[in-house]
Amino acid sequence: MTKLQHLYRHFGQSPWLDNLTRASLRDGTLERMVANGVRGVTANPTIFARSIIGSHDYDEQFAELIDAGRSVEEAYWELVISDASQALTVLRPVFDRGDCVDGFVSVEVSPALAHDAPGTIAAARWLRRRIAQPNLLVKIPATAEGVTAIETLTAEGSSINVTLLFSLSRYAQVIEAYLSGLEKFTANGGDPSTVSSVASFFVSRVDTEVARRLEALGTDEALALRGHAAVAQAKLAYRFFTNEFSTARWHRLARMGADVQRPLWASTSTKNPKDNDTRYVEELIGPDTVTTLPEATIAAFEDHGTMACTVDTGLPEAVEVMVRLAAAGIDMTAVGRTLEDTGIAGFDKAYEDVLAKLTHLAAAPQTRGQTSAKGSPDASRRRSTRRG
């Protein structure tokens, strides 16, 4: 038994791969990882940009799409949909065997829509029409506008991966959106057992931003708190999760077949080279959670990771960390806003970069397509930004 399999069977935590490439689909790597315990896949604009820009695996399909008259942006989404659809097929047996708990593949809407609730709703609907598989999770960032979209889409019966979640205050809004959406869905006769959701709480990025602020303060007390914020906040998020999904309100939905919105630990690779490279996995193990891991973190965890139920331990210490951070002048809600803005900006840049790369490729002889106004990223965005 691999450690990933052990996580699921003995601790109730689902390990998902935080990456998706066409190469891994073609050479069977993803299938082997699923056989070794990976139970889902997440992707985002940065992951797709890295995969498309970093290889020639997409050139042939892209050329065909451009020759067929697709704009650059439309062609990009066809490349994404092709990879996602293949990954969904690989993960479908996990979905079917596990009573629809795992086996998901997450695809994110355009980062250009992060502050556009109607556009996000339209994009999510479009993705679900184009990828009509039950194990698709549409990723939506946890901006204020995203929270509005999450409630609306949940009320329609869509399964959502809430991403770019960095603060407890926003997490409370996300859970409320899920519960309210389910209540509206069931009130209209919907079957809540067909709806799945995860809330992706980012971890290592929190420590990086908090450390930057603590170092600016420079006091001994401030510097002693470096590296403690992310896990403490995640443990408090898990406590909030268990409380919110134990109420009479929740039990009413559960009796109708609803599933909890599991916390998902994202950004689990360490950013500080002095850290144990598996710490964000080891310190957040527990039932009804998902941990997303890039390949390097999976390899490290299999090699020397340790396992114990840790996510609900050390709560008094976690509370103390948050109290000390507040006393030092660290506003965790403000940290969350900064990270939200930075995360969206990073995804938007990756999206623009890949569109620029594809625009250049569209002008290459092998595509037999001419770069035109409809093929430019700006022009195509004006036409189709609401799609994905």
N, C-alpha and C positions, 0 to 999 in steps of 0.2 A: 504494500500500500504506500502510495506517495504521501508526502506531507499535505499536499493540497487535498487529496482524498480524505485524509485524516481530519483536516479542518472541518470538512462538511459532515462527515459521518459521526464524529465524536464531539464537535463543538457547535454544530448548527450554523457555521459560517460558510458562505458560498464564495469561492475564489473565481474572479473573472479576469480575463486578460485585458490589459489596457493598451491595446494596439490592434491594428488590422492592416494587412498589406496584401496586395494581389499575389506576391511571391509566396506567402504563407498559405494561400488558398491553392495555388497551383502545385506546389511541391508536397502537399500533405502535412505541412507543419502544424496547421491549426487542428486538423483531425487528430494528430498524435498528442497534442496538448490537451485536447478534450478527453482523450482516452486516459490521460495521466491526471485528470482532476479539474481542469478548467471547465467552468460551468456557465460561462457567459463571455461576451466581448463588448467592450466599450470603444467608441471612436469619437473623434472630435475634429474640427477643421484643421488643427495643427497636425494631427495624425495622418489625415488624408493628404494634406499638402506635402508632408514629408515623404509619404509613399509615392505620390504622383511625380513630384519633382526629382526624387532620388533614384528613379529607375526608368527604364524604357518599356516597362510592362504594359503601359497604358497607351503607347503611341499608336498601335494599329487600330484599336477601337476608337480612339480620339479622331484619327484621320477619317475613318468611315463616317463618324458623326458630323464632322465639319463638311465632308463631301456631300452629305445628305442635307446640308443647309442649316444645321443646328448652330446657334450662337455659341461662343466660347463658354458662357455660363451654363447654358442648357447642356452642353456636352459634359461639363464638369459634373453636373448632378447625375448624368447618366453613368459616368464612371463610378461615382459613389454608390449609386443604386445597384450597379452590377456587383460590386464587391460585397455590399451589405446583403444582397439576396443570396449570394453563394455562402456567406457565413451563416445566414439564417438556416440554410439547408443543413449545414454541418451541425449546427446546434439544435436542430429540431428534435432529434431523438432524446436529448436531455430534457427539453421542454415537455415532450409527451410522457416520458417515464416519471418525471418528477412532479406530476400534478400541476403543471404550469407554474412552478415556483422559480425555476431557472431556465437556462437555454435561450436567454435573450441576447439580442444584438442591438446596441444603441446607436442611433444616427441623429446628429444634431442639426437643428434648423440653422439657417444662415446667421452668422454673428451680426450682420447688418440689421437684424430684426430685434436685437436685445431689448430695445426700449420701445417696441412697437407691438402692442398686444394684439390688435386685429391682424397685423401681418404675420405674427407668430402663429396665431390660430389658423390662418389660411395655409401657411406653410406646413404645419403639422397635418392638417387634413390632406394636403396634396401628397405628402410623404406616405401617409397611410393608404391612400388610393394607389399610389405607384408601387408600394411594397406591401401587397395584401397578404401578409403572413402574421399569424397571431403572436409570434415571439419577437416582434419588433417593438422596441421602446424608442419613442421620439424624445430626444434630449432638448430640454428647454432651460435656459439659464434662470436662476432665481432672482432676477431683478424684480422690482415692483410690478412692472408690466408683465414680466414672465409669470408671476404669481397669479395675476388676473387670468392669463391664458391657461394656466394649469388647471384652475378651477373650472373654466368653461369646457376645456377638452375632457377632463375627467367626467364632467356631467354628461358628455356625449359618449362615454365608454371607451375613451382612448387610454392607452397605457403609456405612462410618461416616466422618463428619467429626469429628475430635477437636478440640474448641474450648477456648478459655480456657486456653491453654498458655503459661506464662510463664517456666519455668526449665528448665535443662539436666537437673537431677535428675529432674524429672517427665517430661521428654521421653524419658529412658532407659526409664522404666516404660511409657510409651505404645508405644514401638517393641516392647518385650518382649511387651506384651499383643497387639499385632498379629501378631507372629511366632508366638507360642504359639497364638493363635486359629486362624491358618492351618494350623498343624501338626495341630491337633485336627480341623479341617474336612476336610483331605485324608485324615487317618487314617480318617475315616468315609465316604470315597468322594466327598467334595465336589470340585468343579472350581474351583480357586483363581482361574482367569481370570474368573470371574463376580463376584469380590469386589474392590472398590475402596476406597481409604482415603486421606485426607489428614490431616496433623497441623498444626493452625492455631496457629502461633507468633506471638503478638502482639508488635508492635514498638514503636510510639510510646508506648504506655502505660508500657512499661518505662522509657524515658527520663524520662517525667514523674515517676514514683515515685522513681527513683534521684536525679533532680535535687532533689526535695524533701528527701531524706535528706542529700545533699551540702551543700545550702544550710544545713541545720540544723547541720552541722559547721562550715561557714564558713571553713575554712582555704583558702589559695591553692591548695594541691594538690587539695583536694576540689573546689573550684569549677572548676578546670581540667578536671575529668573530666565535667562536665555535657554531655549530648548525645552521649556516646560509648558508653554501655553497651548500648543496644538493638541496634545494628548489629553490635557486637563479639560479643554473645551469639548473635545469629542466624547469623553466619558460623561460629561454633563449633558451633552446632546443625547447620549444613549439613555440616561436616566429620564430625560424629558420624553423620549420616545416611549419608554416602558410605561410611564405615567399616562400619557395621552392615549395609548392603546390599551388601557385597562379600565376606561370609564364606561358608565352605562351607555353613553352615546355610541362609543365604539362597539360595545357588545351587541347592541341592536343591529348594527351593520354586519358584524361577524356572524350573527345567527342567520343572516340572509346570504352568507357565503363570501363576504368581503375578506380580502387579505390585507395584512398590515402593510404600510409603506415602509419597507426596510431601510434603515440607514446604510449608506454605502460609503466606505472609506476610500476616498480618492486621493491622488497625489501622495502615494505611500512610499515612493522612492526618496531617500534622504538627500537633502541638499548640502548639509554640513559634512565635509569629509571626515570630521572627527567622530561622527555618530556611528553607532552600529547600523550597518546597512539594512537590517531587517527590523529595526525598532518599531517602525510605524505599523508593521504587521503584528509583531509579537505583543504589543501593548494594547491592541484593540481587537482581541479575539473574543467572540461571544455569539450566542444564538440570535437568529433573526437579523443577521447583518450580512453585508457583502463587502469583500475587500478586493479592490482592483489593483492589479500588479503588472508592470511591464516585465518583459522577458528577463531582464537582468535581476530584478528583485525576486522573481520566481526561482531563478537558479540559485541565488544566494540563500533564500529561505529553505529550499530543498537541501542545500549543502550544510548549513549550520543554524537554521532557525530553530527556535524552541517554541513549544506549544503548551498553553494553559489558558483557562478562561480568565481573561484579564479585563474585559471592557467594563465590567461592573464592580471592579475592585478599586481600592484607593480613592473612593469618592470624597472623604473628608480632606485628603491631600489635594484633590483637584479643586475643591471649593476654596481651600486656602491659597492655592496658586492664583486663582482668579481675584481673590480679595487683595492679595499682594500686588498684582498687576494694576488693579484699580488704584490702590494707594500710591503706586509709583507714577500714576498719571496715564496709564495705558487704557484707552477706551476701546474695548474689543468690538463694539459696534462700528466705530470709525475704522478700525482695522479691516473689518469685513467689507465696508464700503470701498476702501482703497483696493482691496484684493479683487473685489467684484469688477471694478473699473479696469484694473490691470488685466484681469483674465479675459474680459471682453475685448479689450484692445489687442491683446496677444492673438486671440482667435481671428479677429478682424484682419490683422496684418497677415496672418498665415493664409487667409482666404484671398486677400488681394494679391499676395505673392504667387499663389498657385494660378490665379486667373491671368496674371501677367505672364507667367511661364507658358501657359497654354495659348495665350494670344500670340506669343512669339512662335510657338510650335505650329500654330495654324497658318502662319505665313511661310513655313518651310515647304520645299517642293514636294515632299512625300505626301503632304495632305491634299495637294492640288486645290487648296482653298485660298482665296485672297482675303487678307485682313481688310475688313470694311467697318463701317460704323456699327453695323449690327453685331460684329464680332468683338468689339472692344469691351473690356470689363465694365466701364461706366455706362455705356449704352445698353448692354445686355442687362445690367442691374436695374436700369430704369424700367425695363420690360418685365423682368422675371424675378425680381428680388423677393416677391411674396411667395415664391414657390417652395424654396427649401431652406 
